[in-house]
Amino acid sequence: MPVKATSNKPQATSCKLQAPCSLQLEVCSYKLAASPNLLPLAAYPLPLPHMSLLQVSDLHINAATGPVLRGISFETEALKNIAIAGATGSGKSTLLKAIGGLAQPTSGKILFGGKRVLGPDERLLPGHPQIAYLSQHFELRNNYRVEEELECLNQMSEGEAARIYAICEVDHLLKRRTDQLSGGEKQRIVTARLLTTRPKLLLLDEPFSNLDLAHKQVMQRVINEISTQLEITCMLVTHDPQDSLPWAHHILIMRDGLVVQEGTPQALYHHPVDAYAAGLLGKYNELSTTQADALGMQKNHFLLRPEAIQIHSSGKGPQATVEAVLFYGSYYETRLRYLDGSLLVRTLHAEWKPGDQLFISLTA
Ligand SMILES: Nc1ncnc2c1ncn2[C@@H]1O[C@H](COP(=O)(O)OP(=O)(O)OP(=O)(O)O)[C@@H](O)[C@H]1O
C-alpha cells in the first residue's frame, strides 16, 4: 500500500554565505532520528569516462510529516539529459536537492563520480562543489551591477567567463543594475553565476515555470548550449511534456516519492505503465471495454493517444458524433461522443462541426 506524501512543504532554510559575496542556498532540513557526524571535506575527482556520473541507490527521505522519498534508485552517465516529471508533491524538488547535497537523505546513497554526496548535516557549507542547483526561488542582490553579481563566485579567467556570459545571453546586461532586469534575465544571470563555479552537473528545478514564451525559448537555447558547448550534464524538473520530450535522453516519472517508470521519451510516451504516467507526457484517452471492443482492441482497458485515432467522413467501422472542434494552431483536437464515453482525436485538418456523424479507426 503506497504511503501518500503529505502536502506540507519542507522547511526551506536560507543559508547566507558571506564571502566573497552572499548567495542564497536552499537547504532542506528534515528531522532525522540520528544525524551523522560532520565529515571532513572530501576531494572531488572528475568521474572516469566509463563510470556512471550519478548513482542514486534506495534513497529515502523522511520528513516529520512522513516519507517524502521512498526508495529511489537510478543512475545516469555524463552528458545524458535527464528530465523528471511528476505531479505536484511527488518529491521532484526534494530529489534534486538531495542530489545537490542540499537535502539530507534518511537512508540510501548518492554517488557522484563514484564518491558519496554529503548532505547538509555532514558539511559546513551545504552543497557539492561540482553540482549546481538552480532553484525556482533564485535571488540576486539589489542595487548591484550584473557584472558585480557575476564576479562573486567566479573561478574563471576573463575569457572563460565571457564565454559563459555569451552562452547564457547575459553579456549585453553586464552594466545593468539588478533591479532593472526581467525575471527571465535574472534567471539567466543566476545560471551564469552558477556556471562560473565550473559544475559538472546542473540541476534545474522547473526553470521555465515563470517565463513567457520568448524568455522560455531563450532559456531552452541556453540549456542546450550548456550541455553541448560546456559539456555539463543537465537534469531538469518540468511539468510540461513539451519541455521534456524533445530534450531528454531519459525521463523519470515520479509519484508519491517513488520513480514509477523510467526510460526514453519515446518508450514512455508510447508505453506508459498507467494513466498517471500517460497523463504526465501528453493527452490520452482511457477507453472503456465497450469502446475498445468496437475498435477491435483485445484488452479491457486501453490507453490511446489522440493521434492514434483517425477520423473519416465516410466508410465503415464504429461511428462517433462530433462534440467540439478546438484549434491549437498547428493541429486540431476534436472531441467525439463515442458509445459510452468520449474520445479526443488530434488531426491536422478539421472539416467537420459539432453534431456531424463520423467514422473512426485506429491509425495504422
Ligand atoms: N522538509 C519537509 N518537511 C515536511 N514535508 C516535506 C518536506 N519536504 C518536502 N515535503 C513534502 O514532500 C512532498 C514532496 O515535496 P517536493 O517539493 O519535493 O515535491 P515536488 O514534486 O517538487 O512538488 P512541486 O511540483 O509542487 O514543486 C510534498 O508533499 C512536500 O510537502
PDBQT file of the ligand as one rigid body, heavy atoms in Angstrom, charges set to zero:
ROOT
HETATM    1  N1  LIG A 401      11.112  19.109   4.972  1.00  0.00    +0.000 N 
HETATM    2  C1  LIG A 401       9.890  18.677   4.741  1.00  0.00    +0.000 A 
HETATM    3  N2  LIG A 401       9.045  18.536   5.752  1.00  0.00    +0.000 NA
HETATM    4  C2  LIG A 401       7.809  18.096   5.546  1.00  0.00    +0.000 A 
HETATM    5  N3  LIG A 401       7.308  17.787   4.330  1.00  0.00    +0.000 NA
HETATM    6  C3  LIG A 401       8.104  17.926   3.269  1.00  0.00    +0.000 A 
HETATM    7  C4  LIG A 401       9.422  18.363   3.421  1.00  0.00    +0.000 A 
HETATM    8  N4  LIG A 401       9.970  18.411   2.181  1.00  0.00    +0.000 NA
HETATM    9  C5  LIG A 401       9.035  18.025   1.306  1.00  0.00    +0.000 A 
HETATM   10  N5  LIG A 401       7.924  17.731   1.961  1.00  0.00    +0.000 N 
HETATM   11  C6  LIG A 401       6.693  17.255   1.338  1.00  0.00    +0.000 C 
HETATM   12  O1  LIG A 401       7.086  16.228   0.488  1.00  0.00    +0.000 OA
HETATM   13  C7  LIG A 401       6.383  16.277  -0.728  1.00  0.00    +0.000 C 
HETATM   14  C8  LIG A 401       7.321  16.452  -1.887  1.00  0.00    +0.000 C 
HETATM   15  O2  LIG A 401       7.782  17.801  -1.966  1.00  0.00    +0.000 OA
HETATM   16  P1  LIG A 401       8.591  18.345  -3.228  1.00  0.00    +0.000 P 
HETATM   17  O3  LIG A 401       8.705  19.827  -3.102  1.00  0.00    +0.000 OA
HETATM   18  O4  LIG A 401       9.842  17.589  -3.355  1.00  0.00    +0.000 OA
HETATM   19  O5  LIG A 401       7.590  17.937  -4.388  1.00  0.00    +0.000 OA
HETATM   20  P2  LIG A 401       7.598  18.382  -5.925  1.00  0.00    +0.000 P 
HETATM   21  O6  LIG A 401       7.272  17.164  -6.703  1.00  0.00    +0.000 OA
HETATM   22  O7  LIG A 401       8.855  19.093  -6.267  1.00  0.00    +0.000 OA
HETATM   23  O8  LIG A 401       6.370  19.377  -5.937  1.00  0.00    +0.000 OA
HETATM   24  P3  LIG A 401       6.123  20.683  -6.900  1.00  0.00    +0.000 P 
HETATM   25  O9  LIG A 401       5.938  20.150  -8.280  1.00  0.00    +0.000 OA
HETATM   26  O10 LIG A 401       4.895  21.277  -6.332  1.00  0.00    +0.000 OA
HETATM   27  O11 LIG A 401       7.333  21.577  -6.758  1.00  0.00    +0.000 OA
HETATM   28  C9  LIG A 401       5.379  17.399  -0.600  1.00  0.00    +0.000 C 
HETATM   29  O12 LIG A 401       4.152  16.872  -0.168  1.00  0.00    +0.000 OA
HETATM   30  C10 LIG A 401       6.007  18.274   0.453  1.00  0.00    +0.000 C 
HETATM   31  O13 LIG A 401       5.022  18.991   1.144  1.00  0.00    +0.000 OA
ENDROOT
TORSDOF 0
